[in-house]
Amino acid sequence: MNKYKNVYEINHPLCSHNLSIIRDKSTTAEVFRNAIKRITYLLFYKATEDLELEDCNITTPLENCTCKRLSSKKEIIIAPILRAGLIFSDIANEIMPYATVRHIGMYRDEETLTPVWYYNKIPIEFENPEDTTVLILDPMLATGNSALEAIKLFVNKKVPQKNIRFISLISAPEGLEKVTSTYKDVKIITASIDNCLNQNGYIRPGLGDAGDRIFNTVEN
């Protein structure tokens, strides 16, 4: 049980097992990516457990029956933060092929630890923001600065905070404190709440630079 409101840490043996794989510095890029994908299913099942349903009538091979489907009145947006967030979007598209993908491009200035925007595929406004659910995807929630910028982007377009979920592999207490104190109704789903940030703004014990390890661009 963690102390942060609306923060959900996945407590599952398969999650723990795959976290041990991605934390290991000797894990190859291929194995690293596959382990992340296995964790991603668990994260998304938690993140989507309260999506609204509606009744639908179907005919089985035996008879007519009433079933449940996701509400046709609700829009789901998948918003991966480039580049590392792309590892999540493949699974998101598989689970929710009817969702809309809106990429967000930010990188971290290593001196100031602040996010720098370079790409934004979000529309000027949403037709029905109250009926829009947004899943922001980023493997690392470290300082929380990029998370704040991404969340603000959708809040400024009138999407209710309660409709926004931020999904990460690893989260630092400093980042969680910053995000939850600013956006109290945004849900954060993470595989692990780690110990702290180091002097360079990296999560400890963490797993290193997620983007470099995913795309095999680690410099020796």
Helices and strands as residue ranges (DSSP letters): E 7-9, H 13-23, H 29-47, E 53-59, E 64-70, E 75-82, H 86-95, E 100-101, E 104-108, E 115-120, G 129-131, E 132-137, E 140-141, H 145-155, G 161-163, E 164-171, H 173-182, E 187-193, E 196-197, E 203-204, H 210-214
